[in-house]
Every structure is written in structure tokens, then in C-alpha cells.
């Protein structure tokens, strides 16, 4: 159910990653999502279907040389992607980046993926991210032969691994 009106079935789930790494989420029905500005609509704003149609039209106006770009890894052409609606391999994101970026921007209202953390897993995810970062810093300190700093970082890693959190 919608978290705002509590009357209609939620169709939009918005998750926002806070600066501290915690995730705040809300479930909204289409009407409340429009009222809150989460999705465009009413009041002169464009709906999702209009945005998709606009994006497709823009893609139809691509020059032939861009339509003919081919992935050297899987052989997919950009025209093939448009027809299938799917990319062929991870390399395609780089090969077709120039054409995909404006398309993704229109469809998803951005090009940066901020990720999602399942409820109740925030603390564990933050700890894992911190461990990865500390291990990277430890490797860099050892390469630079900064052994005192490396020892401090090693101690921080041990504390995190043992479940103790330092400030």
C-alpha cells in the first residue's frame, strides 16, 4: 500500500542512499508519486510514456555512422540493440556509451547507479565497504613503505573484523 495515502496499491518504490550509507525508502501509488514530483505527470509535466516516446524518436534521428557502430566482442550493432532492446555483452556499455547515455538519462532521470541495500543489512554493508576501503589503503601504504600507517590501518581492519567499531 502507498505510504502516503494508505489507500491505493504502491507502484513506485523510491530508495535514497543517505550520506551515512543508510537507505531511506518509501512506497507510493501513482497519484501520490506524481503529487510528490517523483514521476512526471499532470500540470504540464511529461508522463513516463511521453518520455519513452521522446527518447525513441531521438534515437531514430541518429546519423547512419552511429547506427552502424558494432561491438568487436559480440558483434552487436547499435541498430541491433534498438531492435532487440538488450545489449549483447558488458563491452557494449563502452562501445555504445555515446548513444546510451542520453537514452538512460531520459528513461532513468540520471546515469549514476546508487545501488540498493536490503532492509536490515545497512550496517553490515557499511562495514564491508569500510573493510574494502581499509584493505586498499593498507596495500597502498605498504607499497609506499609507510609501515607505521600500514600498522594503524591493519589495527583498524582487525577491530572491524572483530565487530568493534572505532570512531
Buried (B, 14 or more C-beta within 10 A) or exposed (E): EBBBEEEBEBBBEBBEBEEEBEBEEBBBBBBBBBBEEBBBBEEEEBBEEEBBEEBEEEBEEBEEEEBEBBBEEBEBBBBBBBEEEEBBEEBBEEBBEEBBEEBBEBEEEEEEEEEEBEEEEBEEBBBEEBBEEBEEBBEEBBEEEEEEBBEBBBEBBEEBEEEEEEE
